[in-house]
Amino acid sequence: MNTGSDEQAGAPEAVLGSRAPAFIKASRPLHLSWQVGVFIVGLAVVVAGIIMLPLPGPGWLVIFGGMAIWATEFVWAQLVLRWTKRKVTEAAQRALDPKVRRRNIILTAIGLVIVAALAAVYLWKFGLVMPWKINE
């Protein structure tokens, strides 16, 4: 079980901060321009992910991709990604718990039985009429 630590046993913790090349970090105006560029690219990717949430597309995956772009330059994004990774790992561990898996399988089976019963009642009541065979 996770004790709340962000690092694995014996693994060094990743350094927070900018991952820009050294020649960019050497010049303050160049580094600021680099950060603005990274922010704009990350913002475009995050906005595209938000647009994909109601539309077809991998919205959350794209949003996390934009966060990863921001995390190359900004400490706050690195901390958000660490927190998200920790929470996803904890959720995956909980989902693999035999009791939780059994409960989820039972609830899924009950849901499928309910949907099948509703479909059967609908077909019994109204029959199967294809849209192209409607007689008016």
C-alpha positions as CSV (number, residue, x, y, z in Angstrom):
1,M,0.0,0.0,0.0
2,N,1.3,3.5,-0.7
3,T,2.5,5.4,2.3
4,G,2.2,8.8,0.6
5,S,5.8,8.9,-0.5
6,D,6.4,10.1,-4.0
7,E,9.5,8.1,-4.7
8,Q,10.2,4.4,-4.9
9,A,12.5,2.8,-2.3
10,G,16.0,3.6,-3.2
11,A,15.1,5.6,-6.3
12,P,16.4,9.2,-6.3
13,E,13.7,11.9,-6.5
14,A,13.6,13.8,-9.8
15,V,14.9,17.4,-9.6
16,L,12.2,20.0,-9.8
17,G,12.6,23.0,-12.1
18,S,13.4,23.9,-15.7
19,R,14.7,21.3,-18.0
20,A,15.7,23.9,-20.6
21,P,19.2,23.5,-22.2
22,A,22.0,25.2,-20.4
23,F,22.6,27.9,-23.1
24,I,19.0,28.9,-22.7
25,K,19.2,29.1,-18.9
26,A,22.3,31.2,-19.2
27,S,20.4,34.2,-20.7
28,R,17.5,35.6,-18.7
29,P,15.6,37.0,-21.7
30,L,16.1,33.9,-23.7
31,H,15.0,31.7,-20.8
32,L,11.9,33.9,-20.3
33,S,11.1,33.6,-24.0
34,W,11.5,29.8,-23.7
35,Q,9.1,29.6,-20.8
36,V,6.5,31.7,-22.6
37,G,6.8,29.4,-25.7
38,V,6.5,26.3,-23.5
39,F,3.5,27.8,-21.8
40,I,1.8,28.7,-25.0
41,V,2.4,25.2,-26.6
42,G,1.2,23.5,-23.4
43,L,-1.8,25.8,-23.2
44,A,-2.7,24.9,-26.8
45,V,-2.5,21.2,-26.1
46,V,-4.5,21.5,-22.9
47,V,-7.2,23.5,-24.7
48,A,-7.3,20.9,-27.4
49,G,-7.8,18.3,-24.8
50,I,-10.6,20.2,-23.1
51,I,-12.3,20.6,-26.5
52,M,-12.0,16.8,-27.0
53,L,-13.7,16.0,-23.7
54,P,-17.3,16.3,-25.1
55,L,-16.1,15.5,-28.7
56,P,-14.6,12.3,-30.0
57,G,-10.9,12.0,-29.0
58,P,-8.6,11.2,-26.1
59,G,-9.4,14.4,-24.1
60,W,-7.9,13.4,-20.8
61,L,-4.8,11.9,-22.4
62,V,-4.2,15.1,-24.3
63,I,-4.7,17.3,-21.2
64,F,-2.1,15.3,-19.3
65,G,0.1,15.6,-22.4
66,G,-0.2,19.4,-22.1
67,M,0.6,19.1,-18.4
68,A,3.7,17.1,-19.2
69,I,4.8,19.8,-21.6
70,W,4.3,22.4,-18.9
71,A,6.2,20.2,-16.4
72,T,9.3,20.5,-18.5
73,E,9.5,24.1,-17.4
74,F,7.2,24.8,-14.4
75,V,7.5,23.4,-10.9
76,W,3.8,23.7,-10.2
77,A,3.0,21.4,-13.2
78,Q,5.6,18.9,-12.0
79,L,4.0,18.8,-8.6
80,V,0.5,18.4,-10.2
81,L,1.8,15.5,-12.4
82,R,3.4,13.8,-9.4
83,W,0.2,14.0,-7.4
84,T,-1.8,12.7,-10.4
85,K,0.5,9.8,-10.9
86,R,0.3,8.9,-7.2
87,K,-3.5,9.0,-7.2
88,V,-3.8,7.0,-10.4
89,T,-1.4,4.4,-9.0
90,E,-3.5,4.2,-5.8
91,A,-6.7,3.9,-7.7
92,A,-5.2,1.1,-9.8
93,Q,-4.1,-0.8,-6.7
94,R,-7.6,-0.4,-5.2
95,A,-9.2,-1.6,-8.4
96,L,-7.0,-4.8,-8.3
97,D,-8.2,-5.6,-4.8
98,P,-10.2,-8.9,-5.1
99,K,-13.1,-7.6,-3.1
100,V,-13.4,-4.5,-5.2
101,R,-13.1,-6.5,-8.4
102,R,-15.7,-9.0,-7.3
103,R,-18.1,-6.0,-6.4
104,N,-17.4,-4.4,-9.8
105,I,-18.1,-7.6,-11.7
106,I,-21.3,-8.2,-9.8
107,L,-22.5,-4.6,-10.4
108,T,-21.6,-4.9,-14.1
109,A,-23.5,-8.1,-14.4
110,I,-26.6,-6.6,-12.7
111,G,-26.4,-3.6,-15.0
112,L,-26.2,-5.8,-18.1
113,V,-29.2,-7.9,-16.9
114,I,-31.2,-4.7,-16.4
115,V,-30.3,-3.4,-19.8
116,A,-31.2,-6.7,-21.5
117,A,-34.5,-6.8,-19.6
118,L,-35.4,-3.3,-20.8
119,A,-34.4,-4.1,-24.3
120,A,-36.5,-7.3,-24.2
121,V,-39.6,-5.4,-22.9
122,Y,-39.1,-2.7,-25.6
123,L,-38.8,-5.3,-28.4
124,W,-41.8,-7.3,-27.0
125,K,-43.9,-4.1,-26.8
126,F,-42.9,-2.4,-30.0
127,G,-41.2,-5.0,-32.1
128,L,-38.2,-4.5,-34.3
129,V,-38.9,-2.0,-37.0
130,M,-36.0,-0.8,-39.1
131,P,-36.1,2.9,-39.9
132,W,-36.0,2.3,-43.7
133,K,-39.1,0.1,-43.5
134,I,-41.5,2.6,-41.9
135,N,-44.9,2.6,-43.6
136,E,-46.6,5.9,-43.6
